[in-house]
Amino acid sequence: MKNKLKGKVAVITGASGGIGYSMAKYLYKEGVKVYDISLVTENHEEITKSYSADVNDTQKVESILEEIYNENNHIDIFINNAGFGIAGAIEDAKPESIYKLVSTNLSAVIALSGVAIKYLKKSNGGRIINTCSVGGIIPLPFQATYSATKAGVEIFGRALANEVKPFNIKVTSILPGDTKTGFTKNRIIENDNTNDGYRKNVAKSIKKVEKDEQTGKSPDSVGKMVVKVLKKKNPPLRKTVGFWYKCAVFLPRIFSTKFVNYIVNKLYC
């Protein structure tokens, strides 16, 4: 069977580790030439070149994409994967942390997709993959801003898919559930000023999330899923990783929003 991905060029933000690196590994196995744009880079044999850049620096990322395009004469896949998490009560969240999270997890995805489209169009079409989260469909207390950014990315992807359809560019949002990566360790916990009314619930919620993540699926499950999606002629707009998470995402279609929120409350508050 012909390898549909061999010879393609992919650019991934945040491929230095975790889910992003797993995507890079499995794309490399398919013969894809992979480039990484990360705040802190790592040397991986599967990655042709890693560029150090903040995804919020649109101008710098655009110059990197221009360099990659000029080197290869095409860019076929752009993956918005970079991001981070903050946990804690909204009442105690620092405004600067909120703005930074929204900027990195949502605004940068929108801005960089706009830049990438220019090069995908020059390459006669391609794919945009956005790393979202089941937490964007089933929002978690004490991770409200994070859930909001991931919900925003998924909605953005659906709107974008219709915009770029005439140019043979297809968009898919990948929704991992709890995944064992360094994301857990790197999550920022804002609870220094948490008053007694929140402290117990914040602690319970964060403890459960961390346990679920560290006993969760390997990031390789996401890397494999991305390859499957990229091989599809007509890829889905949204793909959830893992059977139980597919069930969880389906719950809002069956039960009322209030009931789903009640279940989440019992689990995380």
Secondary structure, 3 states (H helix, E strand, C coil): CCCCCCCCEEEEECCCCHHHHHHHHHHHHCCCEEEEEECCCCCCCCEEEEEECCCCCHHHHHHHHHHHHHHHCCCCEEEECCCCCEECCHHHCCHHHHHHHHHHHHHHHHHHHHHHHHHHHHCCCEEEEEECCHHHCCCCCCCHHHHHHHHHHHHHHHHHHHHHHHHCEEEEEEECCCECCCHHHHCEECCCCCCHHHHHHHHHHHHHHHHHHHCCECCHHHHHHHHHHHHCCCCCCEEECCHHHHHHHHHHHHCCHHHHHHHHHHHHC
